[in-house]
């Protein structure tokens, strides 16, 4: 497998820069203040940016905090779930073309504490500081494009899943914290209050629109989400497990060296983590899915969706009895045309690795009807 040349002074992608100083302290103390010397410039950048943003966080807290707590979410969200690298981003981009939904943007997810009061000032700065394309697949990036709110959670509380990509020595810890209802009541309470408050901010920002949210980690959180939002709808997208593994391995190999402030794991360790996360996520999903009404969740395949996005999207709208406007349909057709030049990566995989994937993920091949 190809190796990625690492630049330890690459700070453009560092998600910790959007954390509060309190969260940074909690994170580093949780990791026993272990910052690898080579990543001190990156961590220093995060602390510096967090310090600069402190007055803006204080301003928003003073002016908005009490009001946001009083907001009610009248329409339960529409959630896009599915393992990372299974087409969730493409599906999110497609559905976000519908103006009847409100989405979490890259700006909201990166700077969750300040986006209500300081958007005009800070959004242009964020736009100038992030690359135009994602490093793992060249998909477009931008402050207004839809983004998963898991980044916002990780910037607010220390046990957000993506903090494991910054602090990989304890990645197992952050992976285990994806499955919320197995953890302490104290953690569950903090997570639920954090997430609910953030969604109230998004609801207020979007003037009460129904939220369209994409978060792969939510695939194992159906029980908690059902309690929070009894009428929520879920679109689960799955992909051939072999392709998920390959794409995830490439993704982690590129992203971890850009996010981490500790030495990334070896290739062997990374493969074990990928195998473990997929197994945890989908065993939990298949168990918790039975607690949802069938009318509230639809399963679609990545392979079918990329083959005919318009047909698949129309089927989603029909399933949930949503109305697709003519404007949305035209936007979707234009977007599909714009994505035709996007090329999928081809790959080869050793027989030993294929055997390990079949062994660890055999239940998923059966559940989603993929050939071994």
C-alpha positions in Angstrom: 0.0 0.0 0.0 1.2 3.5 -0.8 2.8 5.7 1.8 1.9 9.3 2.4 4.7 11.8 2.8 4.1 13.6 6.0 4.6 17.4 6.6 4.5 18.0 10.3 4.2 21.8 9.7 0.9 21.2 7.8 -1.6 23.0 10.1 -4.4 23.8 7.6 -6.4 20.7 8.4 -6.1 20.7 12.2 -9.6 20.4 13.7 -8.5 21.2 17.2 -8.2 24.8 16.2 -11.9 25.2 16.6 -12.0 23.9 20.2 -12.4 26.0 23.3 -9.5 26.3 25.6 -11.5 24.4 28.2 -12.0 21.5 25.8 -8.3 21.5 24.8 -7.3 21.3 28.4 -9.7 18.5 29.1 -8.5 16.7 26.0 -4.8 17.0 26.8 -5.3 16.1 30.4 -7.3 13.0 29.3 -4.3 12.1 27.2 -1.8 12.8 30.1 -0.5 15.8 28.2 1.3 13.6 25.7 2.0 15.6 22.6 4.6 14.2 20.3 7.5 16.7 19.9 7.2 16.7 16.1 3.6 17.9 16.4 4.2 20.8 18.8 3.9 23.4 16.0 0.5 21.9 15.1 -0.8 21.9 18.7 0.6 25.4 19.3 -1.4 26.6 16.3 -4.6 25.0 17.8 -4.0 26.7 21.2 -3.3 30.0 19.5 -6.4 29.9 17.4 -8.5 28.8 20.4 -7.1 31.8 22.4 -7.9 34.2 19.5 -11.5 32.9 19.3 -12.1 33.2 23.1 -13.6 36.7 23.0 -15.9 35.6 20.2 -17.0 32.6 22.2 -17.7 34.8 25.3 -19.7 37.2 23.2 -21.9 34.5 21.7 -22.4 32.9 25.1 -23.5 36.2 26.7 -25.8 37.2 23.9 -27.2 33.8 22.7 -26.9 31.1 25.3 -30.1 31.8 27.3 -32.2 32.3 24.1 -30.9 29.1 22.5 -31.8 27.0 25.5 -35.4 28.1 25.0 -35.6 27.1 21.3 -37.7 24.1 20.5 -37.0 21.8 17.6 -40.4 21.4 16.1 -39.4 19.0 13.3 -37.3 16.1 14.1 -34.2 15.8 11.9 -33.5 13.6 8.9 -30.3 11.7 9.6 -28.0 10.2 7.0 -26.0 7.3 8.5 -23.7 4.6 7.3 -20.0 3.7 7.8 -17.4 6.2 6.7 -16.5 5.9 3.0 -19.9 4.5 2.2 -21.2 7.4 0.2 -22.7 9.5 3.0 -21.0 12.7 1.8 -22.3 12.3 -1.7 -25.8 11.6 -0.4 -25.6 14.6 1.9 -24.5 16.9 -0.9 -27.3 15.7 -3.0 -30.1 16.1 -0.4 -28.7 19.4 0.8 -29.6 20.9 -2.6 -33.2 21.0 -1.2 -33.6 24.4 0.4 -36.4 23.1 2.6 -33.7 21.5 4.8 -31.2 23.2 7.1 -27.7 21.7 7.2 -24.7 21.8 9.4 -22.0 23.5 7.2 -18.2 23.3 7.5 -18.3 26.7 9.2 -20.8 25.5 11.8 -18.9 22.3 12.5 -15.5 23.9 12.6 -16.5 26.9 14.8 -19.5 25.6 16.8 -19.1 28.2 19.6 -19.2 31.4 17.4 -21.1 30.9 14.2 -24.2 32.9 15.3 -22.6 36.2 16.3 -19.4 36.2 14.2 -20.2 34.7 10.8 -19.5 37.8 8.7 -16.0 38.3 10.2 -14.9 34.7 10.7 -16.3 32.8 7.7 -14.0 34.6 5.2 -11.1 33.8 7.4 -12.0 30.2 7.6 -12.5 30.1 3.8 -9.0 31.4 3.3 -7.5 29.0 5.7 -8.9 25.7 4.5 -8.0 23.9 1.2 -10.5 23.8 -1.7 -10.5 20.0 -1.8 -10.5 17.2 0.7 -7.1 15.5 0.8 -8.4 11.9 0.7 -10.6 12.0 -2.4 -10.5 15.5 -3.9 -14.1 16.2 -3.1 -14.9 20.0 -2.8 -14.4 21.7 0.5 -15.8 25.1 1.5 -17.2 26.9 4.6 -20.8 26.7 3.3 -20.7 23.1 2.1 -22.6 20.5 4.3 -20.4 18.9 7.0 -21.0 16.3 9.6 -21.7 17.7 13.1 -19.5 15.1 14.8 -16.6 17.6 14.3 -18.6 20.2 16.3 -19.2 17.7 19.1 -15.4 16.9 19.2 -14.7 20.7 19.5 -17.1 21.0 22.4 -16.5 17.9 24.6 -13.4 15.8 24.8 -14.9 12.4 24.0 -16.1 13.3 20.5 -15.1 10.5 18.1 -12.8 12.7 15.9 -10.6 13.5 18.8 -9.3 10.0 18.4 -7.8 11.1 15.1 -6.0 13.9 16.8 -4.9 11.7 19.8 -4.4 8.3 18.3 -2.7 6.7 21.3 -6.2 6.4 22.8 -8.2 5.9 19.6 -9.8 2.8 21.1 -11.2 5.0 23.9 -12.8 7.4 21.4 -14.1 4.6 19.2 -15.8 3.0 22.3 -17.5 6.4 23.0 -19.4 6.2 19.7 -21.8 3.7 21.3 -23.2 6.1 23.8 -25.9 4.0 25.6 -23.2 1.5 26.9 -21.4 4.3 28.7 -21.9 6.1 32.1 -25.0 8.1 32.8 -22.7 11.2 33.4 -21.2 10.9 29.8 -24.6 10.2 28.3 -26.1 13.3 29.9 -23.2 15.5 28.8 -23.3 14.2 25.2 -27.1 14.6 24.9 -27.1 18.1 26.3 -24.2 19.1 24.1 -25.8 17.7 21.0 -29.2 19.0 21.7 -27.9 22.5 22.3 -25.9 22.5 19.1 -28.9 21.4 17.1 -30.9 24.1 18.7 -28.3 26.6 17.4 -28.6 25.2 13.9 -32.4 25.3 14.1 -32.3 28.9 15.1 -29.7 29.7 12.4 -31.9 28.1 9.7 -35.1 29.7 11.0 -36.9 26.5 12.1 -36.2 24.4 9.0 -36.0 20.6 9.4 -32.4 19.7 9.9 -30.7 17.3 7.4 -27.7 15.8 9.3 -25.0 13.4 8.1 -23.0 11.6 10.7 -21.5 8.1 10.3 -21.0 7.8 14.1 -24.8 8.0 14.5 -25.1 4.6 12.9 -24.5 3.1 16.3 -26.6 5.7 18.2 -30.1 4.9 17.1 -31.4 4.1 20.6 -30.2 7.5 22.0 -31.4 9.4 18.9 -34.8 7.7 19.1 -35.3 9.0 22.7 -34.2 12.5 21.7 -36.2 12.7 18.4 -39.0 10.1 18.3 -40.2 11.1 14.9 -36.8 11.4 13.2 -36.2 9.7 9.8 -33.0 7.8 8.8 -31.4 7.1 5.5 -28.8 4.3 5.9 -26.4 3.9 3.0 -24.1 0.8 2.8 -21.3 -0.2 0.5 -19.4 -3.4 -0.4 -17.3 -4.2 2.7 -14.1 -4.8 0.7 -14.4 -1.3 -0.9 -15.2 0.2 2.5 -12.0 -1.3 4.0 -9.8 -0.1 1.1 -11.3 3.4 1.1 -11.1 3.7 4.8 -7.5 2.5 4.9 -6.6 5.1 2.3 -8.6 7.8 4.2 -7.0 7.1 7.6 -3.5 6.9 6.1 -3.9 10.4 4.6 -6.0 12.1 7.3 -4.3 10.9 10.5 -0.9 12.5 9.7 -2.7 15.8 9.0 -4.9 15.8 12.2 -2.8 14.1 14.8 -0.7 15.6 17.6 0.6 12.2 18.6 2.4 9.7 16.4 -0.1 7.9 14.1 -0.5 4.1 14.5 1.4 1.6 12.4 -0.3 0.2 9.3 -0.9 -3.1 11.1 -2.5 -1.3 14.1 -4.6 0.9 11.8 -6.0 -2.1 9.9 -7.0 -3.6 13.3 -8.7 -0.4 14.3 -10.7 -0.2 11.0 -11.8 -3.8 11.4 -12.9 -3.2 15.0 -14.7 0.1 14.3 -16.7 -1.4 11.4 -17.7 -4.4 13.5 -18.7 -2.4 16.5 -20.6 0.1 14.4 -22.6 -2.4 12.4 -23.3 -5.0 15.0 -24.8 -2.2 17.1 -26.7 -0.8 14.1 -28.3 -4.1 13.2 -29.3 -4.6 16.8 -30.7 -1.1 17.4 -32.4 -0.8 14.0 -35.1 -3.2 15.3 -36.2 -0.5 17.7 -37.2 1.8 14.9 -40.5 1.8 12.9 -39.9 0.5 9.4 -41.5 3.7 8.0 -38.8 5.8 9.7 -35.7 4.2 8.1 -34.7 3.3 4.6 -31.6 1.3 3.5 -30.0 2.1 0.2 -26.8 0.8 -1.4 -23.9 3.0 -2.5 -23.7 1.0 -5.8 -27.3 1.7 -6.7 -27.1 5.4 -5.7 -24.1 6.3 -7.7 -25.5 4.5 -10.7 -28.7 6.5 -10.8 -28.7 9.3 -8.1 -31.9 10.9 -9.5 -34.0 7.7 -9.3 -32.6 6.8 -5.9 -33.3 10.3 -4.5 -36.9 10.2 -5.8 -37.4 6.9 -4.1 -36.2 8.3 -0.8 -38.6 11.2 -1.2 -41.5 8.9 -1.9 -40.6 6.6 1.0 -40.8 9.4 3.5 -43.6 11.2 1.7 -41.4 14.3 1.0 -42.2 16.7 -1.8 -39.5 17.2 -4.4 -39.9 20.6 -6.0 -39.2 21.3 -9.7 -36.3 23.5 -8.5 -34.8 20.7 -6.4 -35.1 18.3 -9.3 -33.3 20.7 -11.7 -30.6 21.4 -9.1 -30.1 17.6 -8.7 -29.8 17.0 -12.4 -27.2 19.7 -12.8 -25.3 18.4 -9.8 -25.2 14.9 -11.1 -23.8 16.2 -14.4 -21.1 18.2 -12.5 -19.9 15.0 -10.7 -19.5 12.8 -13.8 -15.8 13.5 -14.1 -15.2 12.2 -10.5 -13.3 8.9 -10.8 -13.4 6.1 -8.3 -10.1 4.6 -7.2 -9.2 1.0 -8.3 -7.3 -1.2 -5.9 -5.9 -4.6 -5.3 -6.1 -6.6 -2.0 -4.0 -9.5 -0.7 -5.8 -12.8 -0.2 -4.8 -12.8 3.5 -6.4 -9.4 4.0 -9.6 -10.5 2.1 -9.8 -13.5 4.3 -9.5 -11.4 7.5 -12.2 -9.0 6.3 -14.5 -12.0 5.4 -13.8 -13.4 8.9 -14.4 -10.2 10.9 -17.3 -8.8 8.8 -19.1 -11.9 7.6 -22.3 -10.7 9.3 -22.3 -7.5 7.2 -21.8 -9.4 3.9 -25.0 -11.3 4.8 -27.0 -8.4 6.2 -26.4 -6.1 3.2 -26.3 -9.0 0.6 -22.8 -8.6 -0.8 -20.9 -11.5 -2.3 -17.8 -12.7 -0.4 
